[in-house]
Structure formats: structure tokens, C-alpha cells
């Protein structure tokens, strides 16, 4: 929706005058910095080396991590869900689940075990949130994964609701190995590339680093305070 900006010039001119300088109206060019230390961290790391970094970081963020091939993904995911106590389960509506051979598990095996499995449906409105709130396990897919901090990046859209990752009691992130990058620097670059290529930005971009936690009170860490109390990452070798 296109809006109308009122009094923009007078507003910006007043700010510039308060700063004691003329208003800058020409295009701002990004400086070419002599030093960019943010690009040097894990600069030449391979995907296997990034996975090692991610694995070590998961120990610090109270997150269990599994590594599997596509042929074993079904059994690995089933094991993790069982360890979390089973259903109810809520997932995104994402064609990659089918592509990775998870339909028999999600649509046959789990229902046969009396696990309620709910797939996000934007036409259901607030019912999606109710299902996520009552779920024991939420399952999403990481679009970009930061090895240094153990962070998964989620892009929301009408089929990928935000509440799937933070309302259920536990959370599972499926991580294609190809999504591993060193740190936030490369994640930001990838998101810019996506925007330049598609002209679109996700309605919400979530950066999730393991289960919810806080050390606000006397620096004592408490895990599971305002979201999933447990989290697991399943790295899929898709290379």
C-alpha cells in the first residue's frame, strides 16, 4: 500500500539544522572500508568444518544436534520426536518435507501412533496459533544457519507461521548442510542477495539460538523461560 508522507522536507531540514550542518540530499555511498574483520572469521572453513563449529556451539546453548543423510532423516526425526515425548506436533506447510521423504512419517506413522500432526494452514486464521500453543513439538526448516553462534534463521510467510517455533513445548529445526555459513555477516549478505534477486523480503525473519533462556536475574542462566524448553537441530547432508 502506497502512503503519503507529510512535511518530510521541513522535518529533515530541521534535524539537519539542529546538527549544525546542511541537509544531505545526495545518495549515500557505502564506504570501502580498509579493514573488514567480520569477513575473516571462519573465512575459508569448509561445510564440514562449519558443522564442527556448530556442533561445539550447540553444547553451549543447551541444544542437542544430530547429523544424518536424507535416507536416514525419517528415522532420525522420529527418534528425536520420541525423545521429546511424541505429539501433538505442528509443522510448517513446506514441500521440502515431501521432497525429503517425510510424508510416510508425518501422514501415516505418527497418526497411527496417535500423534496429532497439524500442518500450518493460513486459511484457518487463529486456529493455527491455538494448535501451536497446544503442541508438544514444533518443526521448521532453517534457511540460513550461523555456525559461530548456533543460530537458525527462519523466513515466515503465509505457510510458515512464526508461532511454530516458539509456542510448542519443544522445537526441532531441520538444517540442510548447504545452509551453513560462518556468522551473521554472511547471513546478512545472503538475505540481501535474496532481496536483490526476488525483490521480496520475508514478512518476519527470526533468528533462533537454541531453547529460550535468560540470565537477567543475578546472571543465573534459566533455560526454557519464554518459549520451547528443549531444542534439537537435525543437520541434513544435502551436498
SVG drawing of the C-alpha trace seen along z (x, -y; Angstrom):
<svg xmlns="http://www.w3.org/2000/svg" viewBox="-10 -25 53 72">
<polyline fill="none" stroke="black" stroke-width="0.4" points="0.0,0.0 1.4,-3.4 1.1,-6.1 1.7,-9.9 4.5,-11.5 3.6,-14.8 6.1,-17.6 9.1,-15.4 11.4,-18.1 10.8,-20.6 11.2,-17.8 14.5,-16.6 15.8,-20.2 15.1,-20.9 17.1,-17.8 20.0,-18.9 20.0,-22.4 20.0,-21.1 23.1,-19.0 24.7,-22.2 25.2,-21.1 23.4,-21.3 21.0,-18.5 22.5,-15.7 20.2,-15.0 22.6,-13.1 22.7,-9.3 24.8,-7.8 27.6,-5.5 28.6,-2.6 32.3,-3.3 35.0,-0.9 36.5,0.0 40.2,0.7 39.7,3.3 36.7,5.8 37.5,8.1 34.0,9.5 34.8,11.2 37.8,13.0 36.1,15.2 36.0,18.8 36.7,17.3 38.0,20.4 36.1,23.0 34.5,25.9 31.0,27.1 32.4,29.9 34.4,27.5 31.4,25.2 29.4,28.3 32.1,29.0 31.9,25.4 28.1,25.6 28.3,28.9 30.6,27.4 28.4,24.3 25.3,26.4 26.9,27.7 27.0,24.1 23.4,23.3 21.8,26.4 20.8,27.8 21.2,31.4 22.4,31.9 22.1,34.8 23.7,35.2 22.1,37.5 21.8,38.3 18.5,38.0 17.9,41.7 18.1,41.8 16.3,38.5 13.0,40.1 14.3,42.4 16.4,39.6 13.4,37.2 11.2,40.0 13.8,40.7 14.1,37.0 10.3,36.6 10.0,39.8 12.7,38.4 10.6,35.3 7.6,37.3 5.7,37.5 2.8,35.4 0.9,33.3 3.1,32.0 2.8,28.8 4.8,28.1 5.1,25.6 3.4,26.3 6.6,26.9 7.1,29.0 10.6,29.9 9.1,32.3 7.7,34.3 10.9,33.9 12.9,35.3 10.7,38.4 8.9,37.4 5.3,37.9 5.0,41.5 6.2,40.5 4.1,37.4 1.0,38.6 0.9,42.3 3.3,43.4 2.7,40.6 -1.1,40.6 -1.0,44.4 0.8,43.8 -2.0,41.4 0.3,38.4 -1.8,35.5 0.1,33.8 -1.1,30.4 0.2,28.6 0.0,24.8 -2.9,23.6 -3.2,19.8 -6.9,20.1 -7.6,21.3 -6.5,18.0 -6.1,18.0 -6.7,21.8 -3.1,22.1 -1.9,20.4 -4.2,22.5 -2.7,25.7 0.8,24.4 0.1,23.4 -1.1,26.9 1.6,28.7 4.4,30.6 6.8,30.4 7.2,27.7 9.2,28.5 10.6,25.9 13.4,25.7 16.4,23.4 17.0,21.2 20.4,19.9 22.4,21.4 25.1,19.5 27.8,21.9 29.5,19.4 26.5,18.8 24.4,21.9 21.6,19.8 18.9,20.9 17.3,18.3 13.6,18.7 11.7,16.9 8.0,16.5 5.2,16.4 1.6,17.5 2.6,21.2 5.4,20.8 3.9,19.3 6.1,17.7 4.4,19.5 5.5,23.0 9.0,22.3 8.1,20.7 4.8,21.8 5.2,25.6 7.0,27.1 9.9,28.4 11.4,27.4 13.2,29.2 15.0,27.3 15.8,29.3 19.1,27.8 20.2,28.5 24.0,28.6 24.2,26.3 22.7,23.5 25.7,23.4 27.6,20.0 30.2,18.7 28.2,16.0 25.7,13.1 27.9,11.3 27.3,13.9 23.6,14.4 23.0,10.6 24.8,10.9 22.6,13.9 19.4,12.1 20.5,9.1 21.1,11.4 17.7,12.9 16.1,9.5 18.0,8.2 17.1,11.4 13.4,11.7 12.5,8.1 10.8,9.6 11.6,9.8 10.0,12.3 7.2,11.0 9.2,11.9 12.8,13.1 13.5,15.0 17.0,15.7 16.7,18.6 19.6,19.8 18.6,23.0 15.8,23.1 14.6,19.9 16.8,18.8 17.5,15.8 20.2,14.7 18.6,11.4 18.4,12.2 21.9,12.3 23.3,13.7 21.9,17.1 21.0,18.9 17.5,20.3 16.6,22.3 13.0,22.5 11.6,19.3 9.5,17.9 9.4,20.5 10.4,24.1 12.2,25.7 14.2,28.0 15.5,27.7 17.2,30.1 18.9,29.4 19.0,32.1 21.6,31.4 20.8,33.0 23.7,33.8 22.2,32.4 25.6,31.6"/>
</svg>
